[in-house]
């Protein structure tokens, strides 16, 4: 894990992103204090330990909205424009 200043990160942002893509974790500092962490994204989000509980919370939230009158699925032309057409 390496540390770089905000100025360095701004100047060489594409290189910072490339390093993260190679698996490197980078701490960004401002005035010598850590302010951000850039970490590699796992190829499969299910491999991220924080992803599973967040996904479960999202599923539960969506299940609770089933009776709200909102529907997800095929959208017909009438749904887009109403009965009068475009």
C-alpha positions in Angstrom: 0.0 0.0 0.0 1.4 3.4 -0.9 0.5 6.9 0.0 0.3 9.8 -2.4 -0.8 13.4 -2.0 -3.9 14.9 -3.4 -1.8 16.9 -5.8 0.1 13.8 -7.0 -3.2 11.9 -7.4 -4.7 14.7 -9.4 -1.7 15.1 -11.6 -1.3 11.4 -12.4 -4.9 10.1 -11.9 -4.9 7.7 -14.8 -1.7 6.1 -13.4 -3.3 5.8 -10.0 -6.3 4.0 -11.5 -4.1 1.7 -13.5 -2.2 0.8 -10.3 -5.6 0.0 -8.6 -6.5 -2.1 -11.6 -3.3 -4.1 -11.0 -4.4 -4.8 -7.4 -2.6 -2.0 -5.6 -4.2 0.0 -2.7 -3.4 3.7 -2.6 -4.0 6.0 0.3 -4.5 9.7 -0.8 -3.3 12.2 1.8 -4.0 15.9 2.3 -1.6 17.9 4.4 0.0 14.6 5.5 -3.3 13.1 6.7 -5.2 10.2 5.0 -8.4 11.4 3.3 -9.2 8.6 0.8 -8.4 5.1 0.0 -8.4 3.8 -3.6 -8.8 0.0 -3.7 -9.1 -2.5 -6.5 -12.6 -3.5 -7.4 -13.0 -7.3 -7.3 -14.0 -8.8 -10.7 -17.0 -10.4 -9.1 -18.8 -8.2 -6.6 -20.0 -11.2 -4.6 -16.4 -11.6 -3.6 -16.5 -8.3 -1.7 -17.4 -9.0 2.0 -19.3 -5.8 2.2 -21.4 -6.5 -1.0 -23.5 -9.4 0.3 -25.1 -7.6 3.3 -25.8 -4.5 1.2 -27.3 -6.6 -1.6 -29.5 -8.5 0.9 -30.7 -5.1 2.3 -31.5 -3.9 -1.2 -33.5 -7.1 -1.9 -35.4 -6.7 1.3 -36.1 -3.0 0.5 -37.4 -3.9 -2.9 -39.6 -6.7 -1.5 -41.2 -4.3 0.9 -42.3 -2.1 -2.1 -44.1 -4.8 -4.0 -47.5 -3.5 -3.0 -46.7 0.1 -3.8 -48.3 0.0 -7.3 -45.0 0.2 -9.0 -44.3 -2.5 -11.6 -41.2 -3.7 -13.3 -41.3 -5.5 -16.7 -42.2 -4.9 -20.3 -43.1 -1.3 -21.2 -45.7 -1.0 -24.0 -46.0 2.1 -26.2 -49.2 3.1 -24.3 -47.2 3.0 -21.0 -44.7 5.5 -22.5 -47.0 8.0 -24.1 -50.5 7.3 -22.8 -53.5 6.5 -24.9 -53.1 9.6 -27.1 -49.8 8.4 -28.7 -46.6 10.4 -29.3 
